[in-house]
Amino acid sequence: KWAGTLAHGAAFLGSFLALSIATKVLLSGQGIAFVVPGVFPGILDFSFRLDGLAAFFFGLIALIALVSSLYGLSYQKHFYGTYSLENLGFFYNGLIASLLLVTLANQALFFLLVWECMSLTSYFLVIYEYRKKENIRAGFLYFLMTHIGTLFITLAFFLAYQATGSFDFDAWRASAGTIDPMLQTAILACVLIGFGIKAGIIPVHIWL
């Protein structure tokens, strides 16, 4: 019980902090950007950017997580003595953190890293009630479809890298008008399929 309360309390506080940051950026109009050098500088850098558009989604995610965490304090009670609240709390906080990081990532490989964290934590939440066979089936279908989507997103990113010579999103923005139209179309197609699967857009919504 203490583990569940601590996990949802931490998620609530973290979401409140994220919402406050997003609100400040939106009201001030001043974005935040910084880079933490990774193990492979120039290839995998932990590059963060919170501009107006990112702040909108960052704040929206934080707001939903805020009220969900508050609701979760009582919702989790029916799992007492049946399932591990430590696992629920760990993957729930991991999902919120990775969702927020997805909106902040400003480098392709860093984005894919946190995108995969988001996919895996949500998968373990889907199968949390593992004694129900339908949850395991739903988890398998979700795992399969989300990684097909990731494959297309990865392909789009590597096509963009081929065109620009960089994994940095800022370099992609600067080069947007110079990329060959055919390559742009291929990148757009891969992006639409990849993110479309994750978003559950018809006709790739079957995992929902």
C-alpha positions as CSV (number, residue, x, y, z in Angstrom):
1,K,0.0,0.0,0.0
2,W,2.8,2.4,0.9
3,A,4.6,1.6,-2.4
4,G,1.4,2.4,-4.4
5,T,0.8,5.6,-2.5
6,L,4.5,6.7,-2.9
7,A,4.5,5.9,-6.6
8,H,1.3,7.8,-7.4
9,G,2.3,10.7,-5.1
10,A,5.7,11.0,-6.9
11,A,3.9,10.9,-10.3
12,F,1.5,13.7,-9.1
13,L,4.4,15.9,-7.9
14,G,6.4,15.3,-11.1
15,S,3.4,16.1,-13.3
16,F,2.7,19.2,-11.3
17,L,6.3,20.4,-11.8
18,A,6.2,19.6,-15.6
19,L,2.9,21.4,-15.9
20,S,4.4,24.5,-14.2
21,I,7.4,24.5,-16.5
22,A,5.1,24.2,-19.6
23,T,2.9,27.0,-18.4
24,K,5.9,29.3,-17.8
25,V,7.2,28.6,-21.3
26,L,3.8,29.2,-22.9
27,L,3.2,32.4,-21.0
28,S,6.7,33.9,-21.4
29,G,7.2,32.8,-25.0
30,Q,10.7,31.9,-24.2
31,G,11.8,28.3,-25.0
32,I,14.4,26.1,-23.2
33,A,17.1,24.3,-25.1
34,F,20.2,22.5,-23.8
35,V,22.4,19.5,-24.6
36,V,23.9,16.9,-22.3
37,P,26.8,15.1,-24.2
38,G,26.2,11.4,-24.6
39,V,28.5,8.5,-24.7
40,F,28.8,8.9,-28.5
41,P,29.1,12.7,-29.0
42,G,27.6,13.8,-32.4
43,I,25.8,10.5,-32.7
44,L,23.8,10.1,-29.5
45,D,23.5,13.4,-27.7
46,F,20.8,14.1,-25.0
47,S,19.5,17.2,-26.7
48,F,16.5,18.8,-25.2
49,R,14.2,21.5,-26.6
50,L,11.0,22.9,-25.2
51,D,9.5,25.5,-27.5
52,G,5.9,26.7,-27.7
53,L,4.6,23.7,-29.6
54,A,6.5,21.2,-27.5
55,A,5.4,23.0,-24.3
56,F,1.7,22.7,-25.3
57,F,2.0,18.9,-25.6
58,F,4.4,18.7,-22.6
59,G,1.8,20.5,-20.5
60,L,-1.1,18.5,-21.9
61,I,0.6,15.2,-21.0
62,A,1.5,16.6,-17.5
63,L,-2.2,17.7,-16.9
64,I,-3.6,14.3,-17.8
65,A,-0.9,12.5,-15.7
66,L,-1.7,14.9,-12.8
67,V,-5.4,14.0,-12.6
68,S,-4.7,10.3,-13.5
69,S,-2.2,10.1,-10.6
70,L,-4.7,11.6,-8.2
71,Y,-7.4,9.2,-9.3
72,G,-4.9,6.3,-9.2
73,L,-4.5,6.6,-5.4
74,S,-8.0,5.1,-4.9
75,Y,-8.2,3.1,-8.2
76,Q,-5.2,0.9,-7.2
77,K,-7.0,-0.3,-4.1
78,H,-8.7,-3.2,-5.9
79,F,-5.3,-4.6,-6.7
80,Y,-4.4,-5.1,-3.0
81,G,-3.3,-8.6,-2.4
82,T,-3.7,-9.6,-6.1
83,Y,-1.0,-7.8,-8.1
84,S,2.2,-6.0,-7.3
85,L,1.7,-2.3,-6.7
86,E,5.5,-1.8,-6.9
87,N,5.4,-3.0,-10.5
88,L,2.4,-0.8,-11.3
89,G,4.1,2.3,-9.8
90,F,7.4,1.7,-11.5
91,F,6.0,1.3,-15.0
92,Y,3.4,4.0,-14.5
93,N,6.1,6.6,-13.5
94,G,8.3,5.3,-16.3
95,L,5.5,5.8,-18.8
96,I,4.9,9.4,-17.7
97,A,8.6,10.2,-17.7
98,S,9.1,8.8,-21.2
99,L,6.0,10.5,-22.6
100,L,7.4,13.8,-21.3
101,L,10.8,13.1,-22.7
102,V,9.4,12.3,-26.1
103,T,8.2,15.9,-26.4
104,L,11.6,17.2,-25.2
105,A,13.9,15.1,-27.4
106,N,15.7,17.2,-30.0
107,Q,17.9,14.5,-31.5
108,A,16.8,11.4,-33.5
109,L,18.5,8.6,-31.7
110,F,17.6,10.2,-28.3
111,F,14.0,10.4,-29.5
112,L,14.1,6.7,-30.5
113,L,15.5,5.8,-27.1
114,V,12.8,7.4,-25.1
115,W,10.2,6.3,-27.6
116,E,11.2,2.7,-27.0
117,C,11.0,3.3,-23.2
118,M,7.5,4.7,-23.7
119,S,6.5,1.6,-25.8
120,L,7.9,-0.9,-23.3
121,T,6.5,0.7,-20.1
122,S,3.0,1.0,-21.7
123,Y,3.3,-2.7,-22.8
124,F,3.9,-3.8,-19.2
125,L,1.0,-1.7,-18.1
126,V,-1.3,-3.4,-20.7
127,I,-0.4,-6.8,-19.4
128,Y,-0.3,-5.8,-15.7
129,E,-3.3,-7.9,-14.9
130,Y,-1.5,-10.9,-16.4
131,R,-3.9,-13.5,-15.1
132,K,-6.4,-12.5,-17.7
133,K,-5.6,-14.1,-21.0
134,E,-7.2,-11.3,-23.1
135,N,-4.7,-8.9,-21.5
136,I,-1.8,-11.0,-22.7
137,R,-3.2,-11.2,-26.2
138,A,-3.8,-7.5,-26.2
139,G,-0.3,-6.9,-25.0
140,F,1.2,-9.0,-27.7
141,L,-0.7,-7.3,-30.4
142,Y,0.2,-3.9,-29.0
143,F,3.9,-4.9,-28.8
144,L,3.9,-6.1,-32.4
145,M,2.1,-3.1,-33.9
146,T,4.1,-0.5,-31.9
147,H,7.4,-2.0,-33.1
148,I,6.2,-2.1,-36.7
149,G,5.5,1.6,-36.2
150,T,8.9,2.2,-34.7
151,L,10.5,0.5,-37.7
152,F,9.0,3.0,-40.0
153,I,9.9,5.9,-37.8
154,T,13.5,4.7,-37.6
155,L,13.6,4.4,-41.4
156,A,12.3,8.0,-41.7
157,F,15.0,9.2,-39.4
158,F,17.8,7.4,-41.2
159,L,16.5,8.8,-44.5
160,A,16.6,12.3,-43.0
161,Y,20.1,11.6,-41.7
162,Q,21.1,10.5,-45.3
163,A,19.8,13.9,-46.6
164,T,21.4,16.1,-43.9
165,G,24.3,14.2,-42.4
166,S,23.0,14.8,-38.9
167,F,20.7,13.3,-36.4
168,D,20.0,16.7,-34.8
169,F,16.5,18.0,-35.3
170,D,17.8,21.6,-35.5
171,A,19.9,20.6,-38.5
172,W,16.8,19.0,-40.1
173,R,14.8,22.2,-39.6
174,A,17.6,24.2,-41.2
175,S,17.8,21.8,-44.2
176,A,14.0,21.3,-44.8
177,G,14.0,23.3,-48.0
178,T,17.0,21.6,-49.5
179,I,16.0,18.0,-49.3
180,D,15.1,16.2,-52.6
181,P,11.3,16.2,-53.0
182,M,11.2,12.4,-53.7
183,L,13.1,11.8,-50.5
184,Q,10.8,14.2,-48.6
185,T,7.9,12.2,-49.8
186,A,9.5,8.9,-48.7
187,I,10.2,10.4,-45.3
188,L,6.7,11.7,-44.9
189,A,5.2,8.3,-45.9
190,C,7.3,6.5,-43.3
191,V,6.4,9.1,-40.6
192,L,2.7,8.9,-41.4
193,I,2.7,5.1,-41.2
194,G,5.0,4.9,-38.1
195,F,3.2,7.6,-36.0
196,G,-0.2,6.6,-37.5
197,I,0.1,3.1,-36.1
198,K,1.0,4.5,-32.6
199,A,-1.9,7.0,-32.8
200,G,-4.4,4.3,-33.9
201,I,-5.3,6.0,-37.2
202,I,-7.6,4.0,-39.5
203,P,-6.8,1.5,-41.0
204,V,-3.8,0.7,-38.7
205,H,-5.9,0.9,-35.5
206,I,-6.5,-2.8,-34.9
207,W,-4.3,-3.0,-31.8
208,L,-6.6,-0.6,-30.0
